[in-house]
Amino acid sequence: MIAINPALEPADLAPKIRKLWEASASKILSIDSCESPGAATPVFTIGGRYTARGWTEWTQGFVYGSAILQYDATGDEQFLTLGRERTRERMAHHITHTGVHDHGFNNVSTYGNLLRLMVEGRIPFDAREKEFYELALKCSGAVQAARWTTIPGGGYIHSFNGPHSLFADTIRSLRALAVSHSLGHVLMGEKDAKISLLGRLLAHAKTTADFAVYYGGGRDAYDKRGRVAHESIFNTNDGSYRCPNSQQGFSPFTTWTRGLAWIVAGYPELLEWIDTLDDSGLDAFGGRFTVEEMLLRPALASCDFYIEQTPRDGIPYWDTGAPELHKLGNYLDRPAQIDNDFEPVDSSAAAIAAQGLLRLGRFLKQRKDDRASRFWQAGLTVAATVLAEPYLSTDPGHQGLILHSIYHRPNGWDHIPEGSKIPKGESSMWGDYHARELAFYLQRIIEDKPYHTFFGGIPSGR
């Protein structure tokens, strides 16, 4: 269980955040110097060098989004130029990509960050450029929402596995629908039917909450409150739920911690966005109280589970049910062991989850909820670990920023260095991006600047 530090303040992390941006700069430039237009996207490192792994191009937005965040945090304009030009040159096909569930990852990280910079006055205002970003985000949200499977009483955005498959990951891609809806867009269907992007967002969030997240109600023999199934399988003939599954975790009945982290991060940021909407816009979906309770239940359960099932320093192992964890003894009662012979840690899950814990803590604090401090301080505790060595890579020869990330353990894609029995020492593009996003989130708080959200500056209708 995480040893939550109740005395930790955001300002205590300021030196670590400065060191992160210092290390980050050369890594972004190094990766860009190795990229070629049309080449496969960097995904994870092998021997400290970013390489690609064909599956889907779901990490390209993190590559250029990292440059945009670097500019926003440091004011170094070479990174704005890099992020803006690469987005314009190489991201267009992601806007209309109908084959993936990753629009929030790719397009909100690039077009979304650039739009936010302009609305916040961080870059000069240009009406045509603003319209370009807005159009990209409108289209991206609608294309993502069109990847739809209907089930009794709702539906979901299906994964690249097909119409039967719902991934826990996709909760974070609801960012795309949220931004598109906030910009006044809808999905047009047969006979010019106007399909609400807010409606699809809430339906997907509810389906994920109902089937991907567990609440200790005895749903199956492994029903532990807060546990997350990476994949949920449905019968597309009648829409009935069939079973949990896992693509990247150990089994359907264990919790792959990056899948857990997507849930931990996804629901709190949706709660923040819903809080900006007019009550009237939520009436058709049961009203504000019903919507917030639907989002809050999985947020609380998953965040509690993360705290309880993670070692004391806040860094989880790659799966809470990994088959050889028992050989580590009481692994929850001490800091995560990077160097062991049995199971790897996954720093990328920590980088993602820390932000969710912080956002949930802040949301609850605004409601004067006594539980707020638990999550806020847990988020700071995790951030204090993952944003510093031995997880932060300060080696300029290593292109990764956050070390000891895991991609796909079951497929054996992760690099095992000589002399080790498990993967370690490598980075992932999602881990690096979310560490930068986490650092930027905290930096804004430390510097008393506008609170950072994915929808920052976009009209809300509140």
C-alpha positions as CSV (number, residue, x, y, z in Angstrom):
1,M,0.0,0.0,0.0
2,I,1.2,3.5,-0.8
3,A,2.8,5.2,2.1
4,I,1.0,8.5,1.6
5,N,3.0,11.5,2.7
6,P,0.5,13.9,4.4
7,A,3.0,16.8,4.6
8,L,4.0,16.9,0.9
9,E,3.2,20.1,-0.9
10,P,3.3,20.8,-4.7
11,A,6.1,23.3,-4.1
12,D,8.3,20.5,-2.7
13,L,8.4,19.0,-6.2
14,A,9.6,22.1,-7.9
15,P,13.3,21.1,-8.1
16,K,12.3,17.7,-9.5
17,I,10.1,19.3,-12.1
18,R,12.9,21.8,-13.2
19,K,15.3,18.8,-13.5
20,L,12.7,16.9,-15.6
21,W,12.3,19.8,-18.1
22,E,16.1,20.1,-18.3
23,A,16.5,16.4,-19.1
24,S,13.5,16.4,-21.4
25,A,14.7,19.0,-23.9
26,S,17.6,17.1,-25.5
27,K,15.5,13.9,-25.6
28,I,12.7,15.6,-27.7
29,L,15.3,17.0,-30.1
30,S,17.1,13.6,-30.3
31,I,13.9,11.8,-31.2
32,D,13.0,14.3,-33.8
33,S,16.4,14.1,-35.5
34,C,15.9,10.4,-35.9
35,E,12.4,10.6,-37.3
36,S,11.5,10.5,-41.0
37,P,8.2,11.6,-42.6
38,G,6.0,8.6,-43.1
39,A,8.1,6.3,-41.0
40,A,6.6,4.2,-38.1
41,T,6.0,6.2,-34.9
42,P,8.4,5.9,-32.0
43,V,6.7,3.7,-29.3
44,F,9.3,2.4,-26.8
45,T,13.0,2.2,-26.3
46,I,15.4,-0.6,-26.8
47,G,18.9,0.0,-25.5
48,G,17.9,3.7,-24.9
49,R,16.8,4.4,-28.5
50,Y,13.2,4.8,-29.5
51,T,11.9,2.2,-31.9
52,A,8.5,1.4,-33.5
53,R,6.3,-1.6,-33.0
54,G,3.5,-2.0,-35.5
55,W,0.1,-2.3,-34.0
56,T,-1.6,1.1,-34.4
57,E,0.0,4.5,-34.6
58,W,-1.4,5.5,-31.2
59,T,1.7,7.3,-29.9
60,Q,2.4,9.9,-32.6
61,G,0.4,12.6,-30.8
62,F,2.6,12.0,-27.7
63,V,5.7,12.7,-29.7
64,Y,4.7,16.1,-30.9
65,G,2.5,16.8,-27.9
66,S,5.6,16.5,-25.8
67,A,7.3,19.3,-27.7
68,I,4.3,21.5,-27.2
69,L,4.3,20.9,-23.4
70,Q,8.0,21.5,-23.3
71,Y,7.4,25.0,-24.8
72,D,4.5,25.7,-22.5
73,A,6.6,24.8,-19.5
74,T,9.8,26.5,-20.4
75,G,9.1,29.2,-23.0
76,D,11.7,27.7,-25.4
77,E,10.2,28.6,-28.8
78,Q,12.1,25.9,-30.8
79,F,9.8,23.4,-29.2
80,L,6.7,25.3,-30.2
81,T,8.0,25.5,-33.7
82,L,8.7,21.8,-33.7
83,G,5.4,20.7,-32.2
84,R,3.3,23.1,-34.4
85,E,5.1,22.1,-37.7
86,R,5.0,18.4,-37.0
87,T,1.4,18.5,-36.1
88,R,0.6,20.3,-39.4
89,E,2.8,18.1,-41.5
90,R,2.1,14.6,-40.0
91,M,-1.0,14.4,-38.0
92,A,-3.8,15.0,-40.5
93,H,-4.6,11.3,-41.1
94,H,-5.2,10.8,-37.4
95,I,-8.2,13.1,-37.6
96,T,-10.1,10.8,-39.9
97,H,-8.7,7.5,-38.7
98,T,-11.7,5.3,-38.4
99,G,-9.8,2.2,-37.3
100,V,-8.7,3.1,-33.8
101,H,-10.0,4.2,-30.4
102,D,-7.1,6.5,-29.8
103,H,-8.3,10.0,-31.0
104,G,-7.9,11.5,-27.5
105,F,-4.3,10.4,-27.3
106,N,-3.2,11.6,-30.8
107,N,-5.3,14.7,-31.5
108,V,-6.0,16.3,-28.2
109,S,-2.3,16.1,-27.3
110,T,-1.5,18.0,-30.5
111,Y,-4.3,20.1,-31.9
112,G,-5.9,20.4,-28.5
113,N,-2.7,21.7,-26.8
114,L,-2.1,24.1,-29.6
115,L,-5.7,25.5,-29.4
116,R,-5.3,25.8,-25.7
117,L,-2.1,27.8,-26.1
118,M,-3.8,30.2,-28.4
119,V,-6.9,30.7,-26.3
120,E,-4.7,31.2,-23.2
121,G,-2.7,33.8,-25.0
122,R,0.5,31.8,-24.8
123,I,1.0,32.1,-28.6
124,P,-0.1,35.0,-30.9
125,F,-3.8,34.9,-31.9
126,D,-4.4,34.0,-35.5
127,A,-8.1,33.5,-36.5
128,R,-7.3,31.1,-39.4
129,E,-4.9,29.0,-37.3
130,K,-7.4,28.8,-34.5
131,E,-10.1,27.7,-36.9
132,F,-7.7,25.0,-38.2
133,Y,-7.2,23.6,-34.8
134,E,-10.9,23.7,-34.0
135,L,-11.9,22.0,-37.2
136,A,-9.4,19.2,-36.6
137,L,-10.8,18.7,-33.1
138,K,-14.4,18.8,-34.2
139,C,-13.8,16.1,-36.8
140,S,-11.7,14.0,-34.5
141,G,-14.4,13.8,-31.8
142,A,-17.1,12.9,-34.3
143,V,-14.9,10.2,-36.1
144,Q,-14.1,8.7,-32.7
145,A,-17.8,8.7,-31.7
146,A,-18.8,6.9,-34.9
147,R,-16.8,3.8,-33.9
148,W,-19.9,2.7,-32.0
149,T,-21.4,-0.6,-30.8
150,T,-25.0,-0.4,-29.4
151,I,-26.0,-2.5,-26.5
152,P,-29.3,-2.5,-24.5
153,G,-29.6,0.8,-22.7
154,G,-26.4,2.3,-24.1
155,G,-23.2,1.5,-26.1
156,Y,-19.5,2.0,-26.3
157,I,-16.7,3.1,-28.6
158,H,-15.2,-0.3,-29.6
159,S,-11.5,-1.0,-29.7
160,F,-9.4,-1.9,-32.7
161,N,-10.1,-5.5,-31.9
162,G,-13.6,-5.1,-33.4
163,P,-17.3,-4.3,-32.4
164,H,-17.3,-6.9,-29.6
165,S,-14.4,-5.2,-27.7
166,L,-14.4,-2.4,-25.2
167,F,-11.0,-1.3,-23.8
168,A,-10.5,0.4,-20.5
169,D,-7.9,2.7,-22.3
170,T,-10.7,4.4,-24.3
171,I,-11.9,6.3,-21.3
172,R,-9.0,8.7,-21.9
173,S,-10.0,9.1,-25.5
174,L,-13.3,10.6,-24.5
175,R,-11.3,13.8,-24.3
176,A,-11.8,14.0,-28.1
177,L,-15.6,13.8,-27.8
178,A,-15.6,16.3,-24.9
179,V,-13.6,18.9,-26.9
180,S,-15.6,18.4,-30.0
181,H,-18.9,18.8,-28.1
182,S,-17.7,21.9,-26.3
183,L,-16.9,23.4,-29.8
184,G,-20.5,22.9,-30.7
185,H,-20.1,19.9,-32.9
186,V,-22.3,16.8,-33.4
187,L,-22.0,13.5,-35.3
188,M,-24.3,13.3,-38.3
189,G,-25.9,9.9,-38.9
190,E,-28.3,8.3,-41.3
191,K,-31.2,10.6,-42.5
192,D,-29.2,13.6,-41.2
193,A,-29.7,12.4,-37.6
194,K,-27.8,14.6,-35.1
195,I,-26.1,12.4,-32.6
196,S,-25.0,14.1,-29.4
197,L,-21.3,13.7,-28.7
198,L,-22.0,14.3,-25.0
199,G,-24.6,11.5,-25.2
200,R,-22.1,9.1,-26.6
201,L,-19.4,10.2,-24.2
202,L,-21.7,9.5,-21.2
203,A,-22.9,6.2,-22.6
204,H,-19.4,5.0,-23.1
205,A,-18.3,6.2,-19.7
206,K,-21.3,4.3,-18.1
207,T,-20.7,1.1,-20.0
208,T,-17.0,1.2,-18.9
209,A,-18.0,1.9,-15.3
210,D,-20.5,-0.9,-15.3
211,F,-18.4,-3.6,-17.0
212,A,-14.7,-2.7,-16.8
213,V,-14.6,-1.6,-13.2
214,Y,-15.4,-3.9,-10.2
215,Y,-17.1,-2.8,-7.0
216,G,-16.9,-5.8,-4.7
217,G,-20.5,-6.9,-5.3
218,G,-19.8,-10.5,-6.1
219,R,-20.0,-10.2,-9.9
220,D,-17.5,-13.1,-10.2
221,A,-15.1,-15.0,-7.9
222,Y,-12.4,-12.3,-8.4
223,D,-14.6,-9.2,-7.8
224,K,-12.5,-6.9,-5.7
225,R,-13.6,-3.3,-5.4
226,G,-11.6,-1.1,-7.8
227,R,-10.2,-3.9,-9.9
228,V,-10.2,-3.2,-13.6
229,A,-10.6,-5.5,-16.6
230,H,-8.5,-4.3,-19.6
231,E,-11.1,-5.6,-22.1
232,S,-14.8,-6.3,-21.9
233,I,-16.3,-8.6,-24.4
234,F,-19.9,-8.3,-25.7
235,N,-22.1,-10.5,-28.0
236,T,-22.7,-8.2,-31.0
237,N,-25.8,-10.2,-32.0
238,D,-27.8,-9.1,-29.0
239,G,-25.5,-6.7,-27.1
240,S,-25.2,-8.9,-24.1
241,Y,-22.0,-8.8,-21.9
242,R,-20.1,-12.0,-22.1
243,C,-16.8,-11.8,-20.1
244,P,-13.7,-9.9,-19.1
245,N,-10.5,-10.3,-21.1
246,S,-7.0,-8.8,-21.2
247,Q,-4.8,-8.0,-24.1
248,Q,-1.7,-6.8,-22.2
249,G,-2.3,-8.0,-18.6
250,F,-1.7,-11.4,-17.2
251,S,-5.3,-12.6,-17.3
252,P,-8.9,-11.4,-17.5
253,F,-9.2,-11.8,-13.7
254,T,-6.1,-9.8,-12.7
255,T,-5.5,-6.1,-13.1
256,W,-3.1,-4.8,-15.7
257,T,-1.9,-1.7,-13.9
258,R,-1.7,0.6,-17.0
259,G,-5.3,-0.3,-17.8
260,L,-6.1,0.6,-14.2
261,A,-4.2,3.9,-14.6
262,W,-6.3,4.9,-17.6
263,I,-9.4,4.5,-15.5
264,V,-7.8,6.4,-12.5
265,A,-6.9,9.3,-14.8
266,G,-9.9,9.2,-17.1
267,Y,-12.9,9.6,-14.8
268,P,-11.6,12.5,-12.6
269,E,-10.8,14.6,-15.7
270,L,-14.3,13.9,-17.0
271,L,-15.7,15.0,-13.7
272,E,-13.8,18.3,-14.1
273,W,-15.1,18.8,-17.6
274,I,-18.7,17.9,-16.7
275,D,-18.4,20.5,-13.9
276,T,-18.1,23.2,-16.7
277,L,-21.3,22.3,-18.5
278,D,-24.7,23.9,-17.9
279,D,-27.2,21.9,-15.9
280,S,-29.7,22.1,-18.8
281,G,-27.3,20.2,-21.0
282,L,-27.3,17.3,-18.6
283,D,-31.0,17.1,-18.0
284,A,-31.5,14.6,-20.9
285,F,-29.0,12.3,-19.2
286,G,-30.6,12.2,-15.8
287,G,-29.3,15.5,-14.5
288,R,-26.1,16.7,-12.9
289,F,-26.3,14.6,-9.8
290,T,-26.9,11.3,-11.7
291,V,-24.1,12.0,-14.2
292,E,-21.6,13.0,-11.5
293,E,-22.4,10.0,-9.4
294,M,-22.0,7.7,-12.4
295,L,-18.5,9.1,-13.0
296,L,-17.5,9.4,-9.3
297,R,-18.2,5.7,-8.4
298,P,-15.4,4.2,-10.7
299,A,-13.1,7.1,-9.9
300,L,-13.2,6.4,-6.2
301,A,-13.1,2.7,-6.5
302,S,-10.1,2.6,-9.0
303,C,-8.1,5.2,-7.1
304,D,-8.6,3.4,-3.8
305,F,-7.5,0.1,-5.5
306,Y,-4.4,1.8,-6.9
307,I,-3.4,3.1,-3.5
308,E,-4.1,-0.2,-1.8
309,Q,-2.5,-2.5,-4.4
310,T,0.7,-0.5,-5.1
311,P,4.0,-0.6,-3.3
312,R,4.8,2.1,-0.7
313,D,6.6,4.5,-3.1
314,G,3.6,4.6,-5.6
315,I,5.2,2.6,-8.5
316,P,3.2,-0.5,-9.4
317,Y,4.3,-3.8,-10.8
318,W,3.0,-4.3,-14.4
319,D,0.0,-6.5,-13.2
320,T,-1.4,-6.9,-9.7
321,G,-1.8,-10.6,-10.3
322,A,1.5,-11.2,-12.2
323,P,2.3,-14.9,-11.8
324,E,5.6,-14.6,-9.9
325,L,4.8,-11.6,-7.7
326,H,4.5,-14.0,-4.7
327,K,8.2,-14.7,-5.0
328,L,8.9,-11.2,-3.9
329,G,7.3,-11.7,-0.5
330,N,5.5,-8.8,1.0
331,Y,6.1,-6.6,-2.0
332,L,3.4,-4.1,-1.0
333,D,5.1,-3.3,2.3
334,R,8.2,-1.8,0.7
335,P,9.2,0.4,-2.3
336,A,8.9,-1.2,-5.7
337,Q,12.0,-3.3,-6.6
338,I,13.3,-2.4,-10.0
339,D,16.0,-5.0,-9.8
340,N,14.4,-8.4,-9.1
341,D,14.3,-11.7,-10.9
342,F,10.6,-12.1,-11.2
343,E,8.3,-9.3,-12.3
344,P,8.9,-5.8,-13.7
345,V,7.5,-2.5,-12.4
346,D,5.7,-0.2,-14.8
347,S,6.5,3.5,-14.2
348,S,4.2,4.6,-17.1
349,A,1.2,3.4,-15.0
350,A,2.4,5.6,-12.2
351,A,2.9,8.7,-14.4
352,I,-0.7,8.3,-15.7
353,A,-2.3,7.5,-12.3
354,A,-0.6,10.3,-10.3
355,Q,-2.5,12.9,-12.3
356,G,-5.8,11.1,-11.8
357,L,-5.3,10.9,-8.0
358,L,-4.5,14.6,-7.9
359,R,-7.5,15.6,-10.1
360,L,-9.9,13.5,-8.0
361,G,-8.5,15.0,-4.8
362,R,-9.0,18.5,-6.1
363,F,-12.5,17.7,-7.3
364,L,-13.5,16.4,-3.9
365,K,-11.8,19.3,-2.1
366,Q,-14.0,21.7,-4.0
367,R,-17.0,19.8,-2.7
368,K,-15.6,19.9,0.9
369,D,-15.4,16.1,0.8
370,D,-13.4,14.6,3.7
371,R,-11.8,12.0,1.3
372,A,-10.1,14.7,-0.8
373,S,-6.8,14.8,1.1
374,R,-6.2,11.0,0.8
375,F,-6.2,11.2,-3.0
376,W,-4.4,14.6,-3.3
377,Q,-1.6,13.5,-1.1
378,A,-1.4,10.1,-2.7
379,G,-1.0,11.8,-6.1
380,L,1.8,14.0,-4.8
381,T,3.5,10.9,-3.2
382,V,3.4,9.1,-6.5
383,A,4.6,12.1,-8.5
384,A,7.5,12.7,-6.1
385,T,8.7,9.2,-6.9
386,V,8.1,8.9,-10.6
387,L,9.5,12.4,-11.5
388,A,12.8,11.7,-9.9
389,E,15.7,9.2,-10.3
390,P,15.9,6.3,-10.6
391,Y,12.9,6.7,-12.8
392,L,13.8,10.1,-14.4
393,S,16.5,9.5,-17.0
394,T,19.1,12.3,-17.0
395,D,21.4,10.4,-19.4
396,P,21.5,12.4,-22.6
397,G,22.4,9.2,-24.5
398,H,19.1,7.7,-23.6
399,Q,16.1,9.0,-25.6
400,G,13.6,8.0,-22.9
401,L,12.6,10.4,-20.1
402,I,11.0,8.0,-17.6
403,L,12.7,4.6,-17.2
404,H,11.3,1.2,-16.3
405,S,8.2,1.3,-18.4
406,I,6.4,-1.8,-19.7
407,Y,4.6,-2.1,-23.1
408,H,3.4,-5.7,-23.7
409,R,4.7,-8.2,-21.3
410,P,2.6,-11.2,-22.6
411,N,3.9,-10.7,-26.1
412,G,7.5,-10.3,-25.0
413,W,8.0,-7.0,-26.7
414,D,9.9,-5.3,-23.8
415,H,13.7,-5.3,-23.8
416,I,15.4,-7.5,-21.2
417,P,19.0,-6.2,-20.7
418,E,21.9,-8.5,-20.5
419,G,22.3,-10.0,-17.1
420,S,18.6,-9.4,-16.2
421,K,15.7,-11.8,-16.1
422,I,13.0,-9.2,-16.5
423,P,12.5,-6.0,-18.7
424,K,13.8,-2.8,-17.1
425,G,15.7,0.4,-18.0
426,E,13.5,1.4,-20.9
427,S,10.9,4.1,-21.7
428,S,7.6,4.4,-23.5
429,M,6.2,7.4,-25.4
430,W,3.0,7.4,-23.4
431,G,5.0,7.2,-20.1
432,D,7.2,10.1,-21.2
433,Y,4.3,12.2,-22.3
434,H,2.2,11.7,-19.2
435,A,5.2,12.4,-17.0
436,R,5.5,15.8,-18.8
437,E,1.8,16.4,-18.5
438,L,2.0,15.6,-14.8
439,A,4.9,17.9,-14.3
440,F,3.2,20.7,-16.2
441,Y,0.0,20.2,-14.2
442,L,1.9,20.6,-11.0
443,Q,4.0,23.5,-12.3
444,R,0.9,25.4,-13.1
445,I,-0.3,24.9,-9.5
446,I,3.1,25.8,-8.0
447,E,3.3,29.0,-10.1
448,D,-0.4,29.9,-9.3
449,K,-1.2,29.9,-13.0
450,P,-4.5,28.8,-14.7
451,Y,-5.4,25.3,-13.7
452,H,-4.4,22.9,-16.4
453,T,-7.1,20.8,-18.2
454,F,-7.4,19.2,-21.6
455,F,-10.3,21.5,-22.3
456,G,-8.6,24.7,-21.1
457,G,-9.9,27.8,-22.8
458,I,-12.5,26.0,-24.9
459,P,-16.1,27.3,-24.5
460,S,-18.0,25.3,-21.9
461,G,-21.6,26.5,-22.0
462,R,-21.7,26.8,-18.1
